[in-house]
């Protein structure tokens, strides 16, 4: 499975919340027991991490049977972001430990 592509804009000072639905053969994937990670870097391949969002730290909310993956950054947190643009990779770790890259793309900050 090749990762999908989608770009995001984060509005500084506003809550960033972008629901994504993972579907296979037209059916939402059951995410029960899975985890997610979204790494934002200045550019792909960089060792610098601008933001490390996970389902463990609460910045990604996973639905269960509806396949929903929702990266979220509070308005207070977006106010503190100083970088202007980056690139991200969104990965899911399945219950058997398999890691899948679901989505990737660019992120742009829209300053106040």
C-alpha positions in Angstrom: 0.0 0.0 0.0 1.4 3.4 -1.0 0.9 6.3 1.3 -1.7 8.9 0.2 -0.8 12.5 -0.2 -2.5 15.4 1.5 -1.3 18.9 2.5 -2.4 20.8 5.6 -2.5 24.4 6.8 -2.3 25.2 10.5 -3.8 28.5 11.4 -1.8 30.1 14.2 -3.9 30.7 17.3 -6.7 28.3 16.1 -7.2 24.7 17.0 -5.8 22.4 14.3 -8.1 19.3 13.9 -8.1 17.3 10.7 -10.1 14.0 10.7 -8.8 11.4 8.3 -10.7 8.1 7.7 -8.7 5.1 6.8 -10.7 2.9 4.5 -9.9 -0.5 2.8 -12.1 -1.8 0.1 -14.6 0.9 0.9 -14.9 -0.1 4.5 -13.5 1.9 7.5 -10.6 0.1 9.2 -11.2 -1.0 12.9 -8.4 0.9 14.8 -9.0 -0.8 18.1 -5.7 -1.5 19.8 -3.7 0.4 17.2 -1.5 3.5 17.7 -0.6 6.4 15.4 2.3 8.8 15.0 2.7 11.9 12.9 6.2 13.3 12.6 6.6 16.8 11.2 10.1 17.8 10.0 11.5 20.7 8.0 11.8 18.4 5.0 11.6 14.6 4.5 14.8 12.9 5.5 15.8 15.5 8.0 16.9 14.4 11.5 15.3 17.6 13.0 11.8 17.0 14.3 9.5 20.0 14.5 6.6 18.1 16.2 6.1 14.5 17.2 2.4 13.9 17.5 1.2 10.5 18.7 -1.9 8.8 20.0 0.0 8.2 23.2 0.6 12.0 23.9 -3.0 12.8 22.9 -2.2 14.8 19.8 -3.8 12.1 17.6 -7.2 10.7 18.5 -8.1 7.3 17.1 -11.7 6.3 16.6 -12.4 2.6 16.9 -14.6 0.9 14.3 -15.1 4.1 12.2 -11.5 4.3 11.0 -11.1 7.9 12.1 -7.6 9.3 12.8 -7.6 12.9 14.0 -4.4 14.9 14.4 -5.1 17.7 16.9 -3.1 20.7 18.2 -4.8 23.1 20.6 -5.1 26.8 19.9 -2.7 27.5 22.7 -0.1 25.2 21.1 -0.5 26.6 17.6 0.2 30.0 19.0 3.6 28.8 20.1 4.6 27.3 16.7 7.5 29.3 15.2 8.3 27.3 12.1 6.7 28.4 8.7 6.5 25.1 6.8 7.4 21.4 7.1 6.6 18.0 5.8 4.9 15.2 7.6 4.5 11.4 7.6 1.5 9.8 9.3 2.0 6.2 10.4 -0.2 3.6 12.0 1.1 0.7 14.1 -1.2 -2.3 13.9 -1.8 -4.6 16.8 0.7 -7.1 15.4 3.4 -4.5 15.3 3.2 -3.8 11.6 3.9 -0.1 10.8 2.1 1.4 7.8 2.7 4.8 6.3 -0.8 6.1 5.6 -0.4 9.7 4.6 2.3 12.2 3.8 2.5 15.8 2.6 3.4 19.3 3.4 2.3 21.5 6.3 2.2 25.3 6.1 1.7 27.7 9.0 -0.7 30.5 8.4 0.5 33.2 10.9 -1.8 35.6 12.7 
